Amino acid sequence: MSGAGRVDAVCVVHAERDSGTKRVPRTAIDKRPVDGSVRIGPAGLDGDHICDTEFHGGTFKAVYAYQQDEAQRWESELGRPLPAGWFGENLRVSGIAASDAVIGERWRLGDGDLAAELEVTGPRTPCGTFGVWAGEPRWVKRFADRADTGAYLRVMRGGLVTAGDAIHRVHVPAHGVTVRDLFTGQNQESLVALLEQQPDLSPTVADKARRRITGRKVQVEY
């Protein structure tokens, strides 16, 4: 199976900042594009790091991707440019769905022996730090209401990624549950299939799916 996406930019931490929140005083949300090839390993991109290790990073949130079309919709609404990295993303992508990617979908970045392979694991839940960073009224609620969440990915095979690399969709699970479906609670029957067909889900994603199915309130992850 092939998909014709593209890595528009590869972003890592530019500088730590004050988070503006009490729980975790520092944040690494300020990510900006870098030139050349960047190695991706199990923990994410070389040169990147996180400050909030309770709710960010780890195997299932090693890489965060945001789609250019969704960024442009926000640019139009906010009336200002939102360059690659503004959403705290590692990869700004185009031509391939991020928020509407199927959970468990796999992407191969580039070609050849050093191509990395990533697996879509779930949505990003907006947090207070993101709200402070954005500096927009009611930003966390607005971002959540639109549900253009972007996608977290885990690293199935490490390699190198460079801006301009093609993104190939090499596997899409049959359950069909997208990142957006899980975030919004749509398509409950398919959420059952997700739990049955994909036993290696992130624990937080599996819990969220179960809560969606039973109608219980979904806990905020961060």
Salt bridges, closest charged atoms under 4 A:
ASP8 OD1 - ARG6 NH1 2.59
GLU16 OE1 - ARG26 NE 3.57
GLU16 OE2 - HIS49 NE2 2.97
ASP18 OD1 - ARG26 NH1 2.67
ASP30 OD2 - ARG17 NE 2.91
ASP30 OD1 - ARG32 NE 2.99
ASP48 OD1 - LYS31 NZ 2.81
ASP52 OD2 - ARG23 NH2 2.45
ASP52 OD2 - HIS56 NE2 3.99
GLU54 OE1 - ARG23 NH1 3.51
GLU70 OE2 - ARG73 NH2 3.99
GLU70 OE2 - ARG180 NH2 3.53
GLU77 OE2 - ARG142 NH2 3.04
GLU77 OE1 - ARG146 NH2 2.09
GLU89 OE2 - ARG92 NE 2.66
ASP100 OD1 - ARG180 NE 2.75
GLU105 OE2 - ARG169 NE 3.09
ASP111 OD1 - ARG108 NH2 3.54
ASP111 OD1 - HIS168 NE2 3.09
GLU117 OE2 - ARG106 NH1 3.55
GLU117 OE1 - ARG157 NH1 3.55
GLU119 OE2 - ARG106 NE 3.06
GLU119 OE1 - ARG154 NE 2.82
GLU136 OE2 - ARG80 NE 3.05
ASP145 OD2 - LYS141 NZ 2.69
ASP148 OD2 - ARG73 NH2 3.16
ASP148 OD1 - ARG180 NH2 2.93
ASP200 OD2 - ARG154 NH2 2.69
ASP207 OD2 - ARG211 NE 2.99
GLU221 OE1 - LYS61 NZ 3.53
GLU221 OE2 - LYS208 NZ 3.35
